[in-house]
């Protein structure tokens, strides 16, 4: 919806916030809010708030921010949407709150005035919120439950700065652009930095489902207000349901989620890949509309095997949508690279960012401001092929092997290597053997690129020495240990989903959606991540999610009433990008040179002789190192854009 930012010099004895500085920070994010802008200095010029507006609800000037509540004690800047704001408003007005607009933003203010920090528990939506409470002399930040919207902050030397994007924080002259080497170490494994860290040393991101309170004395309180844990025990009316009854409830929850996310005073549509999730969005949205759903699809001119154009066209025809397509090639990728690193802020090494940008651009150019996307369904319903593989390995031997002494685990790992090589690729099997021998967890996430052993080869000797005490298992273990402690009876699939909801989904998949859609002034909404649907899915046993060789079983059963069987039960095809060809085709030489010639090389972080070997092997077709090279390309371009001397 918008871009927000702020500066609080909470320990300053006299006001020194410069309004033009707030405006400069704010206007680095004009793409997030091209329709209007606001800024205000308060707290005797110690606090400044900035706002860029993408008008979606109440398009009048009354919706501009910063905005105050019933009095000027509480002020708000807010990015996102509150889907239940109308219901909340009715009760608030009955209890005496007076509204000045029709916005969902104002409901946040009145709810906070009435309930204090508990306000966030009443909200259904996607948001990054900042509230200034002059009476309590506190600044309150909140990020939505599943992390659809990002929120970053800097806290140092009596100064607190926050923003929807890192680039706004970097406009402040006190903020230095130093690389965080520990975050870089984890980035190589996860393709992103685990919250709360970022690749900038002094800049953090608020984790999903968390609230941060900053007080006048500089003390802070970081609180998790929502956690996607399986229920300890299911209510009888749920635990006794059969498969058909679960299917009915899932369809009801998804219908309700899509209906809520159609809340808009501007045109909206769907990103349609032709797969189950995006097609479900189209089918259920069509039920609620008297006019055709606007659908948008992206394809690749040189990579027919990745295209789902025919599947998308079939769904568009079936539901009579107003369908639009864009076809991109290597030149489009090359042209976008400088803007890619600008909009990402820190590396998000998912190549889907490229097609996602172009389909978002198409939506905006054809007048669509809000879109629904399919992210989250595979995570909460075990839809990926690797879900089934990891569950099988866990059930066969890993669960029991973890209880064995180290010497026996090592022997078992050696014996199990052929099975793991038959289940996964050779590189993954080697890493799993290492994890078993080390007594580590089987599953670390759905997008692991440089594993611990391979990472040591790509790092320079100097960086490896500095990072000798690090392991990316630390970013995983804390979440897996937490769910094991508080939900000891949860099954392995639920624990996998829990980890995905903590790391890959909010910090990579949803971050890429937010950054690429907002780069074109389009807002994306994620119906499969409505927290009520997530909570329901987390309570379902694995045998309702995985049947034989198929994932998402119960979701597919739920959708049988709205989608054809040939779509629901055909083999899954993920939404991807042709990076293997990009690094081998005409653009391959150029991309390799961008890695090898980057100024980050002067930092002596990587072994460039080893990287040159990866590039050569990939270019010759000897091995596929495309995801590894894309991760190195992203961090190289990021360093050039944000850290290299001007």
C-alpha angles and dihedrals in degrees: 000000000000150000121248134186141165147175125212119188089190097173098043113123091212136022117276107154110130112214093210089058091054089049092050091052091047094049094055082075100049089129088064091055118015095158103069144344139210140181135178137182119210143147089075090307094307094108130053127182126193133191139186115193132217099186113225107135119041100359093202126105088259088079096060121114157261083065131183131208131229088319132016091256094095124045131185142202112180139180119197142025135293106209097192096046094116093056092045091048093056092059094042093053091048088055093053106269114144119215126208096188143023093244130126087224093070092054089062090056096049092044091052091048089055104037107021115209091352088072091094093063090065096054125100109191151064115288156150106203133188120185127183113205107193093184094056093031091230136133114213124199125185135180121200122263100263098027102251090149124046127223124185133191144186121205119182142124096007093311130111120191126179137177145160088246133034093229090068091055090048090061089071109096093222093061115092124203102231121156117240105223095195090055090048089054091055093041091063089060102038101029086235138048116266114240134290091029128073131187088260108083099225100033122088135183124226109245118240114273093020137121126203123201119195118193134202092257091055095253117137137202119202111194132181106218098177134031127184095228123151111251116266090232128000119237112254092248089061103034091054095051119116125222094271092052092049089050091053093050094048091051090049092050093047093047090051092047093051091046091053091049092055087072103124144124090208132060118287138188147161135267100231121200095165093245128119099271102047091039089054089054090053095045096049094041089052090059090060099045135077092199131053118284112244109236130190129197134178127206138179123242096210102033111062093165090066096047121106094179095123092049091049091048091051091054091044090053094045093054098032096239129176092248129200131180138189125193119204135188142186093288091057090052092050093047092052099049097092092049090043094064091041093056097039092058089197126024117288099180096200110120089207085082088081100056090036090059093050095048089048090051089051091052093051094046090054093050102261114135102172127046136179119224134193102234117136102032095098092048099050096037100039094246101155119093090233091062089067093044095051092045090052094050091047093050095044098055118320097085091056095036091062088067094056127096115265095256092054092045090055091051092048091048091056092049093046095050095093091052092050091047089053090050101040135017119283095257092053092045091055090051092048091052088053092049093050092050091048093050093243128144120278097229123052100163145303097271111045113158114163105032120203097271096041091046091061089058095053094046121082119252089251094051091045089054092050090047097044093115094048129098126171086219085081090068090053103037098062092059096043092047090050095053091043090054100045098032104030092162095055114119125242094256091055090052090051090051091047091055091048090052089052101046125004100034101050099031101039115014099036092035091056090049093050096045097045098042094044089048085070095038093255125132120220123206125197113210096178089063098058099137093233091056091045091051092050093048092049089060095055120099120242094250089066091053102040122042116174108309095343130092130199089040098156093043091052090049089051091052096048088096093059108026132052119256094237089062096042097049105035118107114284119257116194124220104254146149130239097250092144088062093040090060092045102037131071090300094051096087092049093048091049091052091050088058097042096044100043118128088234084079088078089065090066092224098135140044100241095187088061092045090051087055091053091050092049094047091049095046090051092049092241093124137003107242095153098125092045091051093046089054091051092045092052095051091045093052091043091055092048092052102042109020111026115105111265 
